[in-house]
């Protein structure tokens, strides 16, 4: 069972601070990627590794200091020096930071809505006949299936699964990161991850194989993860939503509460 880390009551949630804290629950994984290192600069956390992919290299936080451009430059120094692709997650969506990141080559296509739910209002988990949903962290083969579905359905290449699983294995407190897999007639089709951090249950890595979409599996694995969080003692669930997932999460009872900036940058070709 997940170790409960100071669960927040719904009335005590500061959406921006709470969801940023939940996202930072991934840092123990990122710093254990091959060659991984984690440090903090200008109020932001940044992580780098030997795997040349955004997400596996990145920054979270709003840069502090008197001069925004100077702070951004300090945060980006190792990424610039080694031409490393990265994802920057900013717990805000405002013109100044968007313009500053855009001037440094980041693609900021839209603001990403963040959502919360009072887990007491979570709908019951009801899987149809022929569909099973299981926690698979103790089953290496099923965990690999879940990771492959989650990562590739969210735009990551298949070869990212190996480094991700290696990092996950190295995390000392695995109870804070739990993986769920949905099968239909025995075939693995959808996955989700529960991250316990910041006093809330965070829903991440929700993915469904393309041929199995629009059949309710994404909602089922999402409900499974949130049910596990509620059963462990958490009272609030949080997530960041894609356009595809937003109707699913609204149907579960999630409500939009803030907008974050997710910005990606790749080094120039030939760098």
C-alpha positions, 0 to 999 in steps of 0.5 A: 500500500502507498505510504500516505505523505501528509494528505491534503484536505480539498479545502487546503489545496492551492492548485498551482503549488500543489500540482507543482509539488505533485509533478516534482514527485517524478524527480526521484525517477529522473535523477536515476536515469542513466547518467542522471543528475539533479540540481536546483537553480534560480528557484527551479529544479533541473535534471539531465541524463545521458538519454537525449529526450525531452522529459528525461531532461528538463526543468520545473519551476518559475525562474526567480530573481530580479531579471527573468532572462538572466535567471533563464540563462542560468537554468539553461546553461548545461542544456545549452552547453551540451545541446541537450533537448529538454522539457520546461514545465512552468506553473503559470501561463503568462506572456512574459515567460512564454515570450522569453522561452520562445526567444530561446527556441522553445515551442510553446503551443498551448497552455496545459490545463491542470485539474483536481478532484475530491476523491470522496466523489470519485465514481466507482471502478466498474470494469466490463466483462473481459476487462481486468485492471491490475497493479503491475509493479511486482510483475516485470513483464506486465510493468514493461507492457504498461510502460510501453503503452504509457510512453509510446502513446504519449509520443515517446519512442519505444527505446525510451522504455528501457531507461525508464524502467531502469530508473524506476527500479533504482528509486528507493521508495517505490511505494510512491509510484504505482503502475496500473495495466488494463487488459481486455481478453488478456491483451494489454491495452491501457496503462496509468501511474499513481504518484504520491507526492505533495499530499495528493494522489497524482495521475500520470502516464495515462495511455491507451493503444490507438486501436483500443481508444474510445472504448472507455479504457483510459477512464478505467485505468485513471479511475483505478489509479485514483481509487488506489490513491483514495484507498491509501488515504489521499483525499485529493487527486490531481492531473494535467490534461491533454485535449483528448483526455479532458472529457474523460476526466471531466466525466470522472469529476475532475475540475480545471483549476489552473493552466501550466506551460509545457515548453519543449526545445530540441537543439538545432540540427547538427548541434 
